[in-house]
Amino acid sequence: MKKNRYLLYLLLCGVMLYIALPELNLQAGGKEALFAGSWLFLALLVFAGNLAAFLYTSKKRAVPGSGKMGSNQKRKSRVYTG
């Protein structure tokens, strides 16, 4: 389930980069180039972080009897008096 979320984030980041790259001008001077460079740097950090999370998430293995309610646990109930 988490892999699907990371894949969605990767695709959204790719679309965002695809749309923004023609608009960013690194050749300009001053604040415009600083903004474009910092925006690209942060976008690539987001892409790299999501790619690492997508590639290196551990697969959970189901262990018998370790569900939400263990095999030796009793179900707790709340009693409201009032």
C-alpha positions, 0 to 999 in steps of 0.5 A: 500500500505504501509503495503505491503512495510513493509511486504516486508521489514520484509521478506527481513530482515528475509532472511538476518538473515537466511543467516547471522546467520550461518556465525556469530560467537558470541563465538569468541573473540575480534573484531569478536564477537563485529562485530557479536553482533553489526550486530545482534543488528542492524538487530533486530532493523530493524526487530522490527521497520518494525514490529511495522510499519506494525502492527500500521499503521493507515488505511486511510478512504476516506472522500467524497470531500477531494480528490486531488482537493476539491469540492470547489477548482478551477483547477489552470492552469499555463500560460506561456508567452514567 
